Amino acid sequence: MSTVMFLLHVFSCLALIIVVLAQPDRGDGMAGAFGGMGGSVAFGVKTLDVLWKATIVLAVIFMGTALGLTLMDKNQNQFQAPPAKTATP
């Protein structure tokens, strides 16, 4: 189970990086301030909606798997005995 969650975590991390980098920046710069064409979208307006929703879904998956992996690791280490102290002469 932890291997599947780890692989899902890595996949969501890489996909989130790609989706965030694929989004255009929000700032139009000086061209947008004066009504220029600097704010045009290369792939259309609907692409922004898809990328926005994909970012939200991937971020939720990423945070969920991070929390799940943390809780699984905490539960595995909870029942282990502490290391034995060695006597020093």
Phi and psi in degrees as a GROMACS rama.xvg file:
@    title "Ramachandran Plot"
@    xaxis  label "Phi"
@    yaxis  label "Psi"
@TYPE xy
-68.2697  -30.8818  SER-2
-67.3823  -41.6503  THR-3
-64.4564  -42.8559  VAL-4
-66.8082  -37.8494  MET-5
-64.3014  -43.6756  PHE-6
-65.6971  -38.2831  LEU-7
-64.4145  -37.4451  LEU-8
-64.6322  -45.9275  HIS-9
-65.1447  -43.4721  VAL-10
-62.015  -44.4121  PHE-11
-66.6893  -33.9994  SER-12
-64.1198  -48.8644  CYS-13
-65.8096  -41.823  LEU-14
-65.2455  -38.1084  ALA-15
-65.2323  -39.9126  LEU-16
-61.5955  -45.5896  ILE-17
-65.0631  -43.6681  ILE-18
-66.5427  -40.6016  VAL-19
-67.0887  -40.0779  VAL-20
-70.9241  -23.4837  LEU-21
-78.0496  -16.7541  ALA-22
-77.2291  140.938  GLN-23
-72.9234  153.545  PRO-24
-71.593  153.267  ASP-25
-79.731  -26.6325  ARG-26
-77.4441  130.466  GLY-27
-92.1978  -7.73687  ASP-28
71.4456  -157.947  GLY-29
-70.0986  -31.3262  MET-30
-64.4143  -39.8311  ALA-31
-70.6717  -30.6614  GLY-32
-67.6432  -31.1949  ALA-33
-106.518  16.4355  PHE-34
81.4877  20.5333  GLY-35
-79.7356  -175.663  GLY-36
-89.526  15.3385  MET-37
-67.673  -19.6825  GLY-38
-98.079  13.7477  GLY-39
-72.0845  148.606  SER-40
-99.5317  131.874  VAL-41
-71.6833  -38.2005  ALA-42
-108.953  6.91145  PHE-43
102.435  166.909  GLY-44
-74.9838  -34.0892  VAL-45
-64.6962  -27.856  LYS-46
-63.5543  -36.7096  THR-47
-64.4253  -39.2969  LEU-48
-63.2867  -43.0616  ASP-49
-65.8667  -43.8847  VAL-50
-66.2308  -37.6108  LEU-51
-63.7568  -46.2942  TRP-52
-67.5647  -38.8657  LYS-53
-63.8114  -37.962  ALA-54
-63.193  -43.3866  THR-55
-65.0567  -45.9118  ILE-56
-62.998  -46.2722  VAL-57
-66.7765  -34.9396  LEU-58
-66.401  -39.5303  ALA-59
-66.1949  -42.2301  VAL-60
-63.2562  -43.5067  ILE-61
-61.0275  -46.9833  PHE-62
-67.7567  -37.3123  MET-63
-65.513  -43.3993  GLY-64
-70.7842  -33.7803  THR-65
-64.1515  -43.8328  ALA-66
-65.2061  -42.9256  LEU-67
-62.9566  -43.3979  GLY-68
-64.8227  -36.7968  LEU-69
-65.3571  -44.6769  THR-70
-67.0688  -37.5052  LEU-71
-65.7949  -39.2861  MET-72
-68.0201  -37.9998  ASP-73
-64.3071  -41.776  LYS-74
-68.651  -32.9519  ASN-75
-71.5869  -36.3165  GLN-76
-86.1998  -8.10798  ASN-77
-69.4694  -35.0759  GLN-78
-100.054  7.97771  PHE-79
-83.4516  141.829  GLN-80
-72.5934  146.263  ALA-81
-67.8132  155.593  PRO-82
-63.9681  141.5  PRO-83
-71.1938  142.454  ALA-84
-83.795  136.751  LYS-85
-100.191  141.38  THR-86
-78.3872  133.728  ALA-87
-104.882  131.983  THR-88
